[in-house]
């Protein structure tokens, strides 16, 4: 995909002031001339309403339409922990930049509750805080902030984008698409609007539409946000070299942005090299990220994947543990448990899997749809195949994409429902997505059906083309393929 920069004129508005002259009745004009003091009194009566109207109009333009001050409950819903809506609030001395931003924006809306922009910035700051800490409780605060903004200005594009981004984070993709489309109708030339739409369409399995939306986005603004989405669209279709090229463009476009944004893109480049079956280059990329940003959690997890791919499970476990201790995300904990299990540390793995279930419950309690992740996890590590199938069906109904198709196929396989499992397995690999897990699952299902030719084809893709997809299932794929050839 290629793009061109479209230069937009800045929006400008003119504020016109019109005056009218009132003519007094004839009798008044011919009457006695008022004394100066009386003239001043009349002037005050006439001009005070004009001045008042002008002030109100300016306030309306700057702050949006007037609305009632939020109740204490509504302020509490968007207040940072420890804040009292009735008193001034400031961040603690050791607070992070994001926490200071949250305190600043909350204090603004507490004192000036009709400042729409402050609600939007507060919501965005809460989303950033979740990315930094992994604590999903800030999602509810972000939702309250965006809702307050939209209650005052239902056509505020930034608030719609923010709420759409929140819906994506909570895996509510249909809602995100609707919000993105509302924002697009108001601001079709704003690239960030299309970013929400691209992500929602992709997760809803609307792959052709997502490509078109991605092209629109990169044409409008070829920057880190648009090029990273180009990369993912190429990755989904098996074009790993093209995905690396686009992500490299995104990384170069990120120069001058925050360290977190830039290094996250570098981690994605490392992960793409691992997909390319080049764990050595992947390791170099992740170590470069850690040299630039020591302790960066995504680089720790990326380096753990690279070391596990090279057979060093002990170092991988140590790195995954550091990542979990920093931000306890489900994907980090699952990877840690599987590395522990692959290393024969079964008791530790079981403890980690219990942690995964606790983390998933925390996310679910804060409005995050965890059906897909939990379905695959329970199919792999649970003891109730029927429950895994139910979770996977719900996930597929909400987000009918290749990942959900794979999870449902695997859950059905575990439940012994092979024909239906095969149908979803074939759907999962239809784009040629280079994920070894997809091919391993499809191969195991075909093998269980007695379709040796298909099983060999799928297991070869898993074991030879993508041998590092899992420290647990990678060796299993190779063993199953050898059993077919033996």
C-alpha positions, 0 to 999 in steps of 0.5 A: 500500500502506498499513500500520499499526504493530503494537506488540509487547510486549518478550519477557521471561523469568524465571529461577526458582531452586528449592531442595530439602531433603534429610533425613538418615537416621534414624541420622544424625539421632540420632547425635552432633552434628558439630563446627563445622569438620566442618559447614563442610566438609560445607557446602562439599561440598554447596553448591560443586556448586550454585554451579557449576551456577548459574554454568554455567546463567547462562553458557549463558543469556548466551553460548549452548551451549558449543562448542569454541574455533574452530581457527586456520583458522576464526578466520583465515577471519573475521579482518580483514586483518593480524589474528593470531588468537593476538594482540590486534588493534586497528584502525589509527589512521586506520580508518573507523568500520566498520573499528573495529567489525570490529576490536572484534567480532573481538577479542570472538570471539577472546577469548570464542569462544562469544559468538554476538551478536559473530559476528553483529555481525562479519558485519554489519560486513563486509557494511557494509564491502563497501557502503563499499569495493566489495571483495567479499573481505569476503563470505567473512569475513562468511559465516564469521562467520555460520556460526560464529554458527549453529554455536552457535545454529542458531535465531538469527534475526539470524544467519539474517537476516545470512546471508540478506542475504549470499546476496542480495548474492551473487545466490544468491536461492534460498538467501536465500529459504530462509534468510528462510523459516527466520527467519520460522518463528522470528520471524514478527513481525520485519519484517527477516525479511520484507525478506530474503523480499521481495528474494529473491522479487522476484529469483526472479520471484515477483512476486505473492508479493513483493507480499504479503510487502511488505504484511506487512512494511510492516504490521509496521513502516512504516519506511525498509526497508519503504517502499523495498520498496513503492517498488520493487514499484510501480516494477516495475509502471510506477507511477513516481509511486507509487514516488516517493511511497513512496520519499519516505516511506522518506526521511522515515522515515530521519531520524535514521539514518546519513547513508549510508542517508538519502542512498542513499534520496535517490539512488533518488528522483532515479533515479525522476525520471529514469525519469519523464523529468525529468532536471532534477529528478533533477539537483537531487536528486542535487546536494542529496545531494552537498551533504549528503554530498560525494563520496557515490559513489551520488550521483556516479553518479546525477548522471552519469546525469542529466547524460548524459540532458541531453546533457553527456557530458563531465561525465557521464564525469568524474562516472562516473570519480570513482565508479569511482575511489571504488568500482569496481563493475561498473555504474559501469564499464559506465556509464562505458564506454558514456558514453565510447563515446557521446562517440566516445572509443572507445579509452578505452571499450575500456579501460574494458570490459576493466576491467569484465571484471576487476572481474566476475572479482574478484566471481566469485572471491568467490562472487558470481553475475555471470552476469546482469550479464556476459550483458547486458554480453557481448551488448552489447559482446562478440564471442561471442554463443553465450557470451552466450546460455549466460551468460544461460540460466544467469542465467535458470535461477537468477533467472527475473525480468524482468531475466534475461528481457531479457538472455536475449532480447537475447543470443538476438537477437545470436545470430540466434535471433529466435523464442526471443528474442521470447518472452523479450522479451515476458516482460520487458515483461509487468509494464510495467516502465518501463525503456527498455532492455527496450522497445528490445530488444523493438522491435529483435527485432520489427523483425528478425522483420518485425513492423513494428507491434510494433516501432513500439509497442516502439520508441515506448515506448523513444524517446519515453516513456523517451528517457534510458535509455542514451546509446548505445541511446537515440539508436539507438532514435530512429533505428530508429523514424524508419526505420520511419516513413520 
